[in-house]
């Protein structure tokens, strides 16, 4: 078995902070993001977009971008809303959530845009 890797994430270094499971992986390209959105849609989950300032990213509270997209199945429309959120909030991180209305929980949660962090 290979040795476990230590991720040097520290509060003192905002650029090192991890924001969910996907943040330990390389940044998703547009095709990979599209597949994740399709996964949310295929599971019947309701997509929602949130954003926050990088210094507040570890907080439980992120700002909601519009209302959740109840019943939305068009991947391009969801991608379009992500882009609108990024343009309206250029200094903020943006995340996509897939709400599972049966289990009343989040089925998916991923940061889809990390804003540049000013130190």
Biopython code that builds the backbone (N, CA, C, O; Angstrom):
import numpy as np
from Bio.PDB.StructureBuilder import StructureBuilder

atoms = [
    (1, "UNK", "N", (0.841, -1.171, 0.000)),
    (1, "UNK", "CA", (0.000, 0.000, 0.000)),
    (1, "UNK", "C", (0.890, 1.239, 0.000)),
    (1, "UNK", "O", (1.935, 1.263, 0.651)),
    (2, "UNK", "N", (0.475, 2.252, -0.725)),
    (2, "UNK", "CA", (1.279, 3.468, -0.792)),
    (2, "UNK", "C", (1.091, 4.310, 0.467)),
    (2, "UNK", "O", (0.110, 4.164, 1.196)),
    (3, "UNK", "N", (2.040, 5.176, 0.696)),
    (3, "UNK", "CA", (2.002, 6.026, 1.877)),
    (3, "UNK", "C", (0.966, 7.139, 1.693)),
    (3, "UNK", "O", (0.793, 7.656, 0.590)),
    (4, "UNK", "N", (0.284, 7.500, 2.770)),
    (4, "UNK", "CA", (-0.719, 8.559, 2.736)),
    (4, "UNK", "C", (-0.041, 9.904, 2.504)),
    (4, "UNK", "O", (1.029, 10.169, 3.052)),
    (5, "UNK", "N", (-0.659, 10.741, 1.700)),
    (5, "UNK", "CA", (-0.121, 12.065, 1.413)),
    (5, "UNK", "C", (-0.689, 13.089, 2.388)),
    (5, "UNK", "O", (-1.888, 13.090, 2.665)),
    (6, "UNK", "N", (0.165, 13.952, 2.903)),
    (6, "UNK", "CA", (-0.273, 15.025, 3.794)),
    (6, "UNK", "C", (-0.581, 16.247, 2.946)),
    (6, "UNK", "O", (0.286, 16.746, 2.227)),
    (7, "UNK", "N", (-1.821, 16.733, 3.029)),
    (7, "UNK", "CA", (-2.189, 17.959, 2.333)),
    (7, "UNK", "C", (-1.956, 19.109, 3.294)),
    (7, "UNK", "O", (-2.598, 19.189, 4.341)),
    (8, "UNK", "N", (-1.060, 19.978, 2.948)),
    (8, "UNK", "CA", (-0.644, 21.050, 3.848)),
    (8, "UNK", "C", (-1.624, 22.221, 3.771)),
    (8, "UNK", "O", (-1.270, 23.315, 3.331)),
    (9, "UNK", "N", (-2.841, 21.978, 4.200)),
    (9, "UNK", "CA", (-3.874, 22.998, 4.228)),
    (9, "UNK", "C", (-3.837, 23.703, 5.578)),
    (9, "UNK", "O", (-3.935, 23.062, 6.624)),
    (10, "UNK", "N", (-3.696, 25.029, 5.549)),
    (10, "UNK", "CA", (-3.570, 25.794, 6.779)),
    (10, "UNK", "C", (-4.452, 27.038, 6.729)),
    (10, "UNK", "O", (-4.624, 27.643, 5.670)),
    (11, "UNK", "N", (-5.004, 27.412, 7.867)),
    (11, "UNK", "CA", (-5.790, 28.641, 7.941)),
    (11, "UNK", "C", (-4.945, 29.851, 7.596)),
    (11, "UNK", "O", (-5.450, 30.820, 7.029)),
    (12, "UNK", "N", (-3.670, 29.807, 7.930)),
    (12, "UNK", "CA", (-2.778, 30.934, 7.664)),
    (12, "UNK", "C", (-2.449, 31.100, 6.181)),
    (12, "UNK", "O", (-1.931, 32.143, 5.781)),
    (13, "UNK", "N", (-2.743, 30.084, 5.358)),
    (13, "UNK", "CA", (-2.465, 30.150, 3.921)),
    (13, "UNK", "C", (-3.760, 29.925, 3.140)),
    (13, "UNK", "O", (-4.133, 28.780, 2.884)),
    (14, "UNK", "N", (-4.458, 31.017, 2.756)),
    (14, "UNK", "CA", (-5.744, 30.875, 2.073)),
    (14, "UNK", "C", (-5.668, 30.061, 0.783)),
    (14, "UNK", "O", (-6.649, 29.421, 0.404)),
    (15, "UNK", "N", (-4.524, 30.073, 0.104)),
    (15, "UNK", "CA", (-4.397, 29.320, -1.143)),
    (15, "UNK", "C", (-4.320, 27.812, -0.924)),
    (15, "UNK", "O", (-4.495, 27.039, -1.865)),
    (16, "UNK", "N", (-4.061, 27.392, 0.308)),
    (16, "UNK", "CA", (-3.928, 25.961, 0.579)),
    (16, "UNK", "C", (-5.235, 25.322, 1.039)),
    (16, "UNK", "O", (-5.320, 24.098, 1.139)),
    (17, "UNK", "N", (-6.240, 26.123, 1.317)),
    (17, "UNK", "CA", (-7.481, 25.604, 1.895)),
    (17, "UNK", "C", (-8.225, 24.703, 0.927)),
    (17, "UNK", "O", (-8.331, 24.995, -0.264)),
    (18, "UNK", "N", (-8.730, 23.617, 1.453)),
    (18, "UNK", "CA", (-9.502, 22.660, 0.671)),
    (18, "UNK", "C", (-10.984, 22.904, 0.937)),
    (18, "UNK", "O", (-11.389, 23.165, 2.070)),
    (19, "UNK", "N", (-11.780, 22.817, -0.112)),
    (19, "UNK", "CA", (-13.210, 23.106, -0.022)),
    (19, "UNK", "C", (-14.002, 21.922, -0.555)),
    (19, "UNK", "O", (-14.563, 21.996, -1.648)),
    (20, "UNK", "N", (-14.053, 20.851, 0.190)),
    (20, "UNK", "CA", (-14.799, 19.670, -0.229)),
    (20, "UNK", "C", (-13.917, 18.639, -0.899)),
    (20, "UNK", "O", (-12.752, 18.896, -1.201)),
    (21, "UNK", "N", (-14.485, 17.476, -1.126)),
    (21, "UNK", "CA", (-13.741, 16.333, -1.653)),
    (21, "UNK", "C", (-13.071, 16.620, -2.991)),
    (21, "UNK", "O", (-11.907, 16.270, -3.186)),
    (22, "UNK", "N", (-13.795, 17.255, -3.919)),
    (22, "UNK", "CA", (-13.237, 17.484, -5.249)),
    (22, "UNK", "C", (-12.034, 18.423, -5.227)),
    (22, "UNK", "O", (-11.236, 18.412, -6.164)),
    (23, "UNK", "N", (-11.884, 19.235, -4.181)),
    (23, "UNK", "CA", (-10.773, 20.185, -4.147)),
    (23, "UNK", "C", (-9.427, 19.496, -3.921)),
    (23, "UNK", "O", (-8.381, 20.128, -4.068)),
    (24, "UNK", "N", (-9.438, 18.219, -3.567)),
    (24, "UNK", "CA", (-8.196, 17.462, -3.431)),
    (24, "UNK", "C", (-7.739, 16.888, -4.765)),
    (24, "UNK", "O", (-6.644, 16.338, -4.873)),
    (25, "UNK", "N", (-8.581, 17.021, -5.771)),
    (25, "UNK", "CA", (-8.279, 16.536, -7.115)),
    (25, "UNK", "C", (-7.880, 17.706, -8.005)),
    (25, "UNK", "O", (-8.117, 18.858, -7.645)),
    (26, "UNK", "N", (-7.280, 17.434, -9.159)),
    (26, "UNK", "CA", (-6.983, 18.530, -10.094)),
    (26, "UNK", "C", (-8.281, 19.226, -10.513)),
    (26, "UNK", "O", (-9.352, 18.619, -10.490)),
    (27, "UNK", "N", (-8.177, 20.499, -10.896)),
    (27, "UNK", "CA", (-9.335, 21.274, -11.347)),
    (27, "UNK", "C", (-10.042, 20.550, -12.492)),
    (27, "UNK", "O", (-9.393, 20.058, -13.415)),
    (28, "UNK", "N", (-11.366, 20.485, -12.429)),
    (28, "UNK", "CA", (-12.133, 19.842, -13.503)),
    (28, "UNK", "C", (-12.098, 20.700, -14.767)),
    (28, "UNK", "O", (-12.183, 21.926, -14.695)),
    (29, "UNK", "N", (-11.972, 20.048, -15.924)),
    (29, "UNK", "CA", (-12.099, 20.786, -17.173)),
    (29, "UNK", "C", (-13.590, 20.873, -17.527)),
    (29, "UNK", "O", (-14.426, 20.314, -16.817)),
    (30, "UNK", "N", (-13.922, 21.561, -18.608)),
    (30, "UNK", "CA", (-15.332, 21.795, -18.950)),
    (30, "UNK", "C", (-16.085, 20.494, -19.222)),
    (30, "UNK", "O", (-17.264, 20.389, -18.884)),
    (31, "UNK", "N", (-15.430, 19.503, -19.824)),
    (31, "UNK", "CA", (-16.093, 18.223, -20.096)),
    (31, "UNK", "C", (-16.385, 17.464, -18.801)),
    (31, "UNK", "O", (-17.454, 16.872, -18.653)),
    (32, "UNK", "N", (-15.440, 17.482, -17.871)),
    (32, "UNK", "CA", (-15.646, 16.809, -16.587)),
    (32, "UNK", "C", (-16.747, 17.489, -15.784)),
    (32, "UNK", "O", (-17.549, 16.813, -15.140)),
    (33, "UNK", "N", (-16.796, 18.814, -15.814)),
    (33, "UNK", "CA", (-17.854, 19.543, -15.122)),
    (33, "UNK", "C", (-19.212, 19.207, -15.728)),
    (33, "UNK", "O", (-20.186, 18.989, -15.007)),
    (34, "UNK", "N", (-19.269, 19.168, -17.051)),
    (34, "UNK", "CA", (-20.513, 18.807, -17.737)),
    (34, "UNK", "C", (-20.991, 17.419, -17.292)),
    (34, "UNK", "O", (-22.186, 17.213, -17.081)),
    (35, "UNK", "N", (-20.071, 16.484, -17.153)),
    (35, "UNK", "CA", (-20.437, 15.128, -16.709)),
    (35, "UNK", "C", (-20.962, 15.131, -15.273)),
    (35, "UNK", "O", (-21.893, 14.392, -14.952)),
    (36, "UNK", "N", (-20.374, 15.953, -14.413)),
    (36, "UNK", "CA", (-20.858, 16.040, -13.032)),
    (36, "UNK", "C", (-22.263, 16.632, -12.990)),
    (36, "UNK", "O", (-23.108, 16.180, -12.217)),
    (37, "UNK", "N", (-22.511, 17.632, -13.811)),
    (37, "UNK", "CA", (-23.848, 18.227, -13.876)),
    (37, "UNK", "C", (-24.838, 17.207, -14.424)),
    (37, "UNK", "O", (-25.960, 17.102, -13.929)),
    (38, "UNK", "N", (-24.430, 16.458, -15.441)),
    (38, "UNK", "CA", (-25.303, 15.424, -16.002)),
    (38, "UNK", "C", (-25.631, 14.369, -14.948)),
    (38, "UNK", "O", (-26.750, 13.858, -14.904)),
    (39, "UNK", "N", (-24.659, 14.045, -14.104)),
    (39, "UNK", "CA", (-24.881, 13.097, -13.003)),
    (39, "UNK", "C", (-25.950, 13.626, -12.048)),
    (39, "UNK", "O", (-26.832, 12.880, -11.622)),
    (40, "UNK", "N", (-25.869, 14.910, -11.715)),
    (40, "UNK", "CA", (-26.875, 15.536, -10.846)),
    (40, "UNK", "C", (-28.249, 15.435, -11.492)),
    (40, "UNK", "O", (-29.219, 15.054, -10.838)),
    (41, "UNK", "N", (-28.332, 15.770, -12.759)),
    (41, "UNK", "CA", (-29.601, 15.720, -13.496)),
    (41, "UNK", "C", (-30.126, 14.290, -13.576)),
    (41, "UNK", "O", (-31.312, 14.050, -13.347)),
    (42, "UNK", "N", (-29.243, 13.334, -13.901)),
    (42, "UNK", "CA", (-29.663, 11.931, -14.042)),
    (42, "UNK", "C", (-30.223, 11.357, -12.739)),
    (42, "UNK", "O", (-31.068, 10.462, -12.762)),
    (43, "UNK", "N", (-29.748, 11.878, -11.604)),
    (43, "UNK", "CA", (-30.245, 11.410, -10.311)),
    (43, "UNK", "C", (-31.528, 12.115, -9.883)),
    (43, "UNK", "O", (-32.093, 11.798, -8.836)),
    (44, "UNK", "N", (-31.987, 13.068, -10.688)),
    (44, "UNK", "CA", (-33.200, 13.795, -10.355)),
    (44, "UNK", "C", (-33.004, 14.820, -9.251)),
    (44, "UNK", "O", (-33.972, 15.268, -8.637)),
    (45, "UNK", "N", (-31.757, 15.192, -8.996)),
    (45, "UNK", "CA", (-31.469, 16.172, -7.967)),
    (45, "UNK", "C", (-31.683, 17.581, -8.506)),
    (45, "UNK", "O", (-31.567, 17.815, -9.709)),
    (46, "UNK", "N", (-31.991, 18.508, -7.622)),
    (46, "UNK", "CA", (-32.223, 19.896, -8.015)),
    (46, "UNK", "C", (-30.926, 20.692, -7.893)),
    (46, "UNK", "O", (-30.375, 20.814, -6.799)),
    (47, "UNK", "N", (-30.431, 21.238, -9.016)),
    (47, "UNK", "CA", (-29.192, 22.009, -8.951)),
    (47, "UNK", "C", (-29.412, 23.362, -8.278)),
    (47, "UNK", "O", (-30.464, 23.984, -8.427)),
    (48, "UNK", "N", (-28.415, 23.795, -7.549)),
    (48, "UNK", "CA", (-28.419, 25.118, -6.935)),
    (48, "UNK", "C", (-26.994, 25.656, -6.997)),
    (48, "UNK", "O", (-26.028, 24.895, -6.941)),
    (49, "UNK", "N", (-26.878, 26.956, -7.110)),
    (49, "UNK", "CA", (-25.574, 27.603, -7.219)),
    (49, "UNK", "C", (-25.425, 28.563, -6.046)),
    (49, "UNK", "O", (-26.348, 29.305, -5.707)),
    (50, "UNK", "N", (-24.240, 28.534, -5.431)),
    (50, "UNK", "CA", (-23.930, 29.423, -4.328)),
    (50, "UNK", "C", (-22.568, 30.061, -4.566)),
    (50, "UNK", "O", (-21.767, 29.560, -5.354)),
    (51, "UNK", "N", (-22.313, 31.173, -3.879)),
    (51, "UNK", "CA", (-21.024, 31.860, -4.002)),
    (51, "UNK", "C", (-20.674, 32.524, -2.681)),
    (51, "UNK", "O", (-21.543, 32.806, -1.855)),
    (52, "UNK", "N", (-19.373, 32.766, -2.500)),
    (52, "UNK", "CA", (-18.905, 33.479, -1.313)),
    (52, "UNK", "C", (-17.514, 34.047, -1.562)),
    (52, "UNK", "O", (-16.812, 33.643, -2.489)),
    (53, "UNK", "N", (-17.140, 34.989, -0.714)),
    (53, "UNK", "CA", (-15.797, 35.552, -0.774)),
    (53, "UNK", "C", (-14.798, 34.480, -0.332)),
    (53, "UNK", "O", (-15.099, 33.692, 0.564)),
    (54, "UNK", "N", (-13.613, 34.442, -0.949)),
    (54, "UNK", "CA", (-12.627, 33.421, -0.583)),
    (54, "UNK", "C", (-12.310, 33.370, 0.911)),
    (54, "UNK", "O", (-12.125, 32.283, 1.459)),
    (55, "UNK", "N", (-12.244, 34.521, 1.578)),
    (55, "UNK", "CA", (-11.899, 34.508, 3.013)),
    (55, "UNK", "C", (-13.028, 33.932, 3.866)),
    (55, "UNK", "O", (-12.801, 33.585, 5.025)),
    (56, "UNK", "N", (-14.241, 33.822, 3.316)),
    (56, "UNK", "CA", (-15.381, 33.263, 4.036)),
    (56, "UNK", "C", (-15.725, 31.838, 3.577)),
    (56, "UNK", "O", (-16.723, 31.269, 4.017)),
    (57, "UNK", "N", (-14.913, 31.275, 2.709)),
    (57, "UNK", "CA", (-15.241, 29.990, 2.081)),
    (57, "UNK", "C", (-15.354, 28.826, 3.055)),
    (57, "UNK", "O", (-16.031, 27.842, 2.758)),
    (58, "UNK", "N", (-14.713, 28.917, 4.198)),
    (58, "UNK", "CA", (-14.803, 27.814, 5.156)),
    (58, "UNK", "C", (-16.027, 27.935, 6.052)),
    (58, "UNK", "O", (-16.289, 27.050, 6.867)),
    (59, "UNK", "N", (-16.769, 29.010, 5.911)),
    (59, "UNK", "CA", (-17.996, 29.209, 6.680)),
    (59, "UNK", "C", (-19.095, 28.287, 6.153)),
    (59, "UNK", "O", (-19.055, 27.866, 4.997)),
    (60, "UNK", "N", (-20.057, 27.980, 6.986)),
    (60, "UNK", "CA", (-21.191, 27.170, 6.548)),
    (60, "UNK", "C", (-22.141, 27.966, 5.669)),
    (60, "UNK", "O", (-22.931, 27.381, 4.928)),
    (61, "UNK", "N", (-22.080, 29.289, 5.737)),
    (61, "UNK", "CA", (-23.003, 30.126, 4.993)),
    (61, "UNK", "C", (-22.377, 30.630, 3.700)),
    (61, "UNK", "O", (-21.369, 31.337, 3.727)),
    (62, "UNK", "N", (-22.971, 30.267, 2.572)),
    (62, "UNK", "CA", (-22.621, 30.819, 1.272)),
    (62, "UNK", "C", (-23.875, 31.507, 0.751)),
    (62, "UNK", "O", (-24.987, 31.128, 1.120)),
    (63, "UNK", "N", (-23.709, 32.513, -0.102)),
    (63, "UNK", "CA", (-24.846, 33.231, -0.666)),
    (63, "UNK", "C", (-25.497, 32.395, -1.771)),
    (63, "UNK", "O", (-24.804, 31.822, -2.612)),
    (64, "UNK", "N", (-26.814, 32.330, -1.764)),
    (64, "UNK", "CA", (-27.523, 31.599, -2.805)),
    (64, "UNK", "C", (-27.622, 32.464, -4.062)),
    (64, "UNK", "O", (-27.978, 33.640, -3.986)),
    (65, "UNK", "N", (-27.310, 31.885, -5.197)),
    (65, "UNK", "CA", (-27.474, 32.556, -6.483)),
    (65, "UNK", "C", (-28.865, 32.185, -6.997)),
    (65, "UNK", "O", (-29.090, 31.057, -7.435)),
    (66, "UNK", "N", (-29.768, 33.114, -6.941)),
    (66, "UNK", "CA", (-31.158, 32.887, -7.335)),
    (66, "UNK", "C", (-31.732, 31.745, -6.490)),
    (66, "UNK", "O", (-31.174, 31.404, -5.447)),
    (67, "UNK", "N", (-32.823, 31.168, -6.929)),
    (67, "UNK", "CA", (-33.408, 30.021, -6.238)),
    (67, "UNK", "C", (-32.822, 28.736, -6.816)),
    (67, "UNK", "O", (-32.289, 28.756, -7.925)),
    (68, "UNK", "N", (-32.908, 27.607, -6.086)),
    (68, "UNK", "CA", (-32.489, 26.340, -6.702)),
    (68, "UNK", "C", (-33.255, 26.121, -8.001)),
    (68, "UNK", "O", (-34.387, 26.584, -8.146)),
    (69, "UNK", "N", (-32.651, 25.431, -8.922)),
    (69, "UNK", "CA", (-33.233, 25.217, -10.251)),
    (69, "UNK", "C", (-34.090, 23.951, -10.224)),
    (69, "UNK", "O", (-33.728, 22.929, -10.807)),
    (70, "UNK", "N", (-35.221, 24.035, -9.542)),
    (70, "UNK", "CA", (-36.096, 22.881, -9.337)),
    (70, "UNK", "C", (-36.502, 22.251, -10.662)),
    (70, "UNK", "O", (-37.077, 22.914, -11.526)),
    (71, "UNK", "N", (-36.195, 20.958, -10.815)),
    (71, "UNK", "CA", (-36.605, 20.213, -11.998)),
    (71, "UNK", "C", (-35.810, 20.502, -13.255)),
    (71, "UNK", "O", (-36.152, 19.988, -14.320)),
    (72, "UNK", "N", (-34.765, 21.303, -13.170)),
    (72, "UNK", "CA", (-33.985, 21.646, -14.365)),
    (72, "UNK", "C", (-33.199, 20.431, -14.850)),
    (72, "UNK", "O", (-32.509, 19.771, -14.072)),
    (73, "UNK", "N", (-33.314, 20.147, -16.145)),
    (73, "UNK", "CA", (-32.609, 19.010, -16.737)),
    (73, "UNK", "C", (-31.686, 19.419, -17.881)),
    (73, "UNK", "O", (-31.017, 18.565, -18.463)),
    (74, "UNK", "N", (-31.638, 20.693, -18.210)),
    (74, "UNK", "CA", (-30.802, 21.185, -19.303)),
    (74, "UNK", "C", (-29.422, 21.555, -18.765)),
    (74, "UNK", "O", (-29.267, 22.562, -18.074)),
    (75, "UNK", "N", (-28.429, 20.742, -19.085)),
    (75, "UNK", "CA", (-27.065, 20.950, -18.597)),
    (75, "UNK", "C", (-26.534, 22.309, -19.048)),
    (75, "UNK", "O", (-25.856, 22.994, -18.281)),
    (76, "UNK", "N", (-26.835, 22.700, -20.281)),
    (76, "UNK", "CA", (-26.349, 23.982, -20.787)),
    (76, "UNK", "C", (-26.944, 25.159, -20.015)),
    (76, "UNK", "O", (-26.262, 26.161, -19.800)),
    (77, "UNK", "N", (-28.180, 25.052, -19.606)),
    (77, "UNK", "CA", (-28.804, 26.119, -18.828)),
    (77, "UNK", "C", (-28.137, 26.225, -17.453)),
    (77, "UNK", "O", (-27.916, 27.327, -16.951)),
    (78, "UNK", "N", (-27.822, 25.090, -16.853)),
    (78, "UNK", "CA", (-27.139, 25.096, -15.552)),
    (78, "UNK", "C", (-25.746, 25.702, -15.693)),
    (78, "UNK", "O", (-25.336, 26.517, -14.867)),
    (79, "UNK", "N", (-25.015, 25.305, -16.741)),
    (79, "UNK", "CA", (-23.695, 25.894, -17.009)),
    (79, "UNK", "C", (-23.808, 27.396, -17.234)),
    (79, "UNK", "O", (-22.949, 28.160, -16.794)),
    (80, "UNK", "N", (-24.863, 27.817, -17.917)),
    (80, "UNK", "CA", (-25.085, 29.242, -18.162)),
    (80, "UNK", "C", (-25.295, 30.019, -16.875)),
    (80, "UNK", "O", (-24.797, 31.135, -16.731)),
    (81, "UNK", "N", (-26.029, 29.434, -15.942)),
    (81, "UNK", "CA", (-26.246, 30.095, -14.651)),
    (81, "UNK", "C", (-24.957, 30.182, -13.849)),
    (81, "UNK", "O", (-24.724, 31.165, -13.146)),
    (82, "UNK", "N", (-24.121, 29.155, -13.952)),
    (82, "UNK", "CA", (-22.812, 29.197, -13.283)),
    (82, "UNK", "C", (-22.004, 30.372, -13.835)),
    (82, "UNK", "O", (-21.387, 31.118, -13.074)),
    (83, "UNK", "N", (-22.010, 30.534, -15.156)),
    (83, "UNK", "CA", (-21.270, 31.638, -15.788)),
    (83, "UNK", "C", (-21.836, 32.991, -15.377)),
    (83, "UNK", "O", (-21.073, 33.922, -15.119)),
    (84, "UNK", "N", (-23.160, 33.118, -15.309)),
    (84, "UNK", "CA", (-23.775, 34.371, -14.873)),
    (84, "UNK", "C", (-23.380, 34.708, -13.435)),
    (84, "UNK", "O", (-23.119, 35.867, -13.113)),
    (85, "UNK", "N", (-23.339, 33.697, -12.581)),
    (85, "UNK", "CA", (-22.942, 33.903, -11.190)),
    (85, "UNK", "C", (-21.485, 34.362, -11.114)),
    (85, "UNK", "O", (-21.158, 35.277, -10.358)),
    (86, "UNK", "N", (-20.613, 33.727, -11.896)),
    (86, "UNK", "CA", (-19.199, 34.116, -11.912)),
    (86, "UNK", "C", (-19.030, 35.555, -12.385)),
    (86, "UNK", "O", (-18.238, 36.303, -11.811)),
    (87, "UNK", "N", (-19.760, 35.949, -13.421)),
    (87, "UNK", "CA", (-19.649, 37.313, -13.952)),
    (87, "UNK", "C", (-20.177, 38.345, -12.963)),
    (87, "UNK", "O", (-19.612, 39.431, -12.841)),
    (88, "UNK", "N", (-21.251, 38.016, -12.261)),
    (88, "UNK", "CA", (-21.839, 38.946, -11.301)),
    (88, "UNK", "C", (-21.024, 39.039, -10.013)),
    (88, "UNK", "O", (-21.115, 40.030, -9.289)),
    (89, "UNK", "N", (-20.232, 38.012, -9.731)),
    (89, "UNK", "CA", (-19.448, 37.941, -8.488)),
    (89, "UNK", "C", (-18.013, 37.508, -8.812)),
    (89, "UNK", "O", (-17.585, 36.434, -8.388)),
    (90, "UNK", "N", (-17.269, 38.329, -9.557)),
    (90, "UNK", "CA", (-15.959, 37.893, -10.064)),
    (90, "UNK", "C", (-14.922, 37.570, -8.994)),
    (90, "UNK", "O", (-13.981, 36.823, -9.260)),
    (91, "UNK", "N", (-15.073, 38.111, -7.804)),
    (91, "UNK", "CA", (-14.096, 37.835, -6.752)),
    (91, "UNK", "C", (-14.497, 36.708, -5.827)),
    (91, "UNK", "O", (-13.829, 36.468, -4.821)),
    (92, "UNK", "N", (-15.577, 36.009, -6.148)),
    (92, "UNK", "CA", (-16.094, 34.967, -5.259)),
    (92, "UNK", "C", (-15.876, 33.558, -5.803)),
    (92, "UNK", "O", (-15.818, 33.342, -7.014)),
    (93, "UNK", "N", (-15.757, 32.607, -4.882)),
    (93, "UNK", "CA", (-15.800, 31.194, -5.251)),
    (93, "UNK", "C", (-17.249, 30.861, -5.601)),
    (93, "UNK", "O", (-18.177, 31.474, -5.074)),
    (94, "UNK", "N", (-17.438, 29.899, -6.481)),
    (94, "UNK", "CA", (-18.780, 29.463, -6.876)),
    (94, "UNK", "C", (-18.853, 27.956, -6.714)),
    (94, "UNK", "O", (-17.939, 27.236, -7.115)),
    (95, "UNK", "N", (-19.943, 27.480, -6.126)),
    (95, "UNK", "CA", (-20.123, 26.037, -5.993)),
    (95, "UNK", "C", (-21.493, 25.621, -6.516)),
    (95, "UNK", "O", (-22.447, 26.399, -6.533)),
    (96, "UNK", "N", (-21.547, 24.376, -6.936)),
    (96, "UNK", "CA", (-22.770, 23.758, -7.439)),
    (96, "UNK", "C", (-23.196, 22.677, -6.459)),
    (96, "UNK", "O", (-22.382, 21.876, -6.000)),
    (97, "UNK", "N", (-24.476, 22.668, -6.150)),
    (97, "UNK", "CA", (-25.035, 21.674, -5.238)),
    (97, "UNK", "C", (-26.141, 20.934, -5.963)),
    (97, "UNK", "O", (-26.897, 21.533, -6.728)),
    (98, "UNK", "N", (-26.238, 19.647, -5.727)),
    (98, "UNK", "CA", (-27.357, 18.852, -6.210)),
    (98, "UNK", "C", (-28.179, 18.407, -5.015)),
    (98, "UNK", "O", (-27.754, 17.535, -4.257)),
    (99, "UNK", "N", (-29.355, 18.999, -4.839)),
    (99, "UNK", "CA", (-30.215, 18.657, -3.695)),
    (99, "UNK", "C", (-31.070, 17.435, -4.013)),
    (99, "UNK", "O", (-31.770, 17.401, -5.025)),
    (100, "UNK", "N", (-31.005, 16.446, -3.150)),
    (100, "UNK", "CA", (-31.820, 15.239, -3.259)),
    (100, "UNK", "C", (-33.095, 15.490, -2.464)),
    (100, "UNK", "O", (-33.073, 15.477, -1.234)),
    (101, "UNK", "N", (-34.218, 15.718, -3.169)),
    (101, "UNK", "CA", (-35.451, 16.061, -2.466)),
    (101, "UNK", "C", (-36.117, 14.855, -1.805)),
    (101, "UNK", "O", (-37.040, 15.034, -1.010)),
    (102, "UNK", "N", (-35.679, 13.646, -2.107)),
    (102, "UNK", "CA", (-36.212, 12.445, -1.445)),
    (102, "UNK", "C", (-35.539, 12.270, -0.089)),
    (102, "UNK", "O", (-36.219, 12.108, 0.925)),
    (103, "UNK", "N", (-34.221, 12.300, -0.064)),
    (103, "UNK", "CA", (-33.468, 12.125, 1.185)),
    (103, "UNK", "C", (-33.334, 13.420, 1.977)),
    (103, "UNK", "O", (-32.848, 13.411, 3.108)),
    (104, "UNK", "N", (-33.770, 14.545, 1.381)),
    (104, "UNK", "CA", (-33.690, 15.849, 2.041)),
    (104, "UNK", "C", (-32.252, 16.178, 2.447)),
    (104, "UNK", "O", (-31.984, 16.580, 3.579)),
    (105, "UNK", "N", (-31.341, 15.999, 1.498)),
    (105, "UNK", "CA", (-29.930, 16.267, 1.759)),
    (105, "UNK", "C", (-29.232, 16.643, 0.453)),
    (105, "UNK", "O", (-29.841, 16.640, -0.617)),
    (106, "UNK", "N", (-27.977, 16.959, 0.561)),
    (106, "UNK", "CA", (-27.185, 17.236, -0.628)),
    (106, "UNK", "C", (-26.659, 15.927, -1.196)),
    (106, "UNK", "O", (-26.020, 15.148, -0.490)),
    (107, "UNK", "N", (-26.929, 15.691, -2.467)),
    (107, "UNK", "CA", (-26.392, 14.512, -3.133)),
    (107, "UNK", "C", (-25.029, 14.796, -3.732)),
    (107, "UNK", "O", (-24.211, 13.890, -3.895)),
    (108, "UNK", "N", (-24.785, 16.063, -4.059)),
    (108, "UNK", "CA", (-23.508, 16.486, -4.632)),
    (108, "UNK", "C", (-23.233, 17.919, -4.190)),
    (108, "UNK", "O", (-24.155, 18.707, -3.980)),
    (109, "UNK", "N", (-21.954, 18.241, -4.055)),
    (109, "UNK", "CA", (-21.544, 19.579, -3.660)),
    (109, "UNK", "C", (-20.112, 19.752, -4.137)),
    (109, "UNK", "O", (-19.221, 19.030, -3.690)),
    (110, "UNK", "N", (-19.878, 20.699, -5.036)),
    (110, "UNK", "CA", (-18.525, 20.893, -5.556)),
    (110, "UNK", "C", (-18.266, 22.351, -5.910)),
    (110, "UNK", "O", (-19.145, 23.032, -6.438)),
    (111, "UNK", "N", (-17.079, 22.820, -5.624)),
    (111, "UNK", "CA", (-16.675, 24.140, -6.038)),
    (111, "UNK", "C", (-16.346, 24.053, -7.524)),
    (111, "UNK", "O", (-15.509, 23.252, -7.940)),
    (112, "UNK", "N", (-17.018, 24.893, -8.325)),
    (112, "UNK", "CA", (-16.816, 24.860, -9.775)),
    (112, "UNK", "C", (-15.971, 26.022, -10.264)),
    (112, "UNK", "O", (-15.547, 26.049, -11.419)),
    (113, "UNK", "N", (-15.724, 26.993, -9.370)),
    (113, "UNK", "CA", (-14.849, 28.108, -9.710)),
    (113, "UNK", "C", (-14.203, 28.625, -8.428)),
    (113, "UNK", "O", (-14.883, 28.954, -7.457)),
    (114, "UNK", "N", (-12.874, 28.687, -8.452)),
    (114, "UNK", "CA", (-12.137, 29.258, -7.325)),
    (114, "UNK", "C", (-11.594, 30.606, -7.761)),
    (114, "UNK", "O", (-10.771, 30.694, -8.672)),
    (115, "UNK", "N", (-12.063, 31.651, -7.103)),
    (115, "UNK", "CA", (-11.590, 33.003, -7.420)),
    (115, "UNK", "C", (-10.145, 33.155, -6.981)),
    (115, "UNK", "O", (-9.709, 32.494, -6.038)),
    (116, "UNK", "N", (-9.400, 34.016, -7.655)),
    (116, "UNK", "CA", (-8.025, 34.290, -7.199)),
    (116, "UNK", "C", (-8.072, 34.860, -5.783)),
    (116, "UNK", "O", (-8.924, 35.691, -5.469)),
    (117, "UNK", "N", (-7.164, 34.414, -4.944)),
    (117, "UNK", "CA", (-7.135, 34.849, -3.550)),
    (117, "UNK", "C", (-6.050, 35.903, -3.386)),
    (117, "UNK", "O", (-4.886, 35.688, -3.723)),
    (118, "UNK", "N", (-6.469, 37.046, -2.857)),
    (118, "UNK", "CA", (-5.506, 38.123, -2.566)),
    (118, "UNK", "C", (-5.022, 37.957, -1.133)),
    (118, "UNK", "O", (-5.823, 37.898, -0.201)),
    (119, "UNK", "N", (-3.722, 37.882, -0.966)),
    (119, "UNK", "CA", (-3.148, 37.689, 0.370)),
    (119, "UNK", "C", (-2.567, 38.987, 0.857)),
    (119, "UNK", "O", (-2.031, 39.048, 1.964)),
]
sb = StructureBuilder()
sb.init_structure("model")
sb.init_model(0)
sb.init_chain("A")
sb.init_seg("    ")
for serial, (resi, resn, name, xyz) in enumerate(atoms, 1):
    if name == "N":
        sb.init_residue(resn, " ", resi, " ")
    sb.init_atom(name, np.array(xyz, "f"), 0.0, 1.0, " ", f" {name:<3s}", serial, name[0])
structure = sb.get_structure()
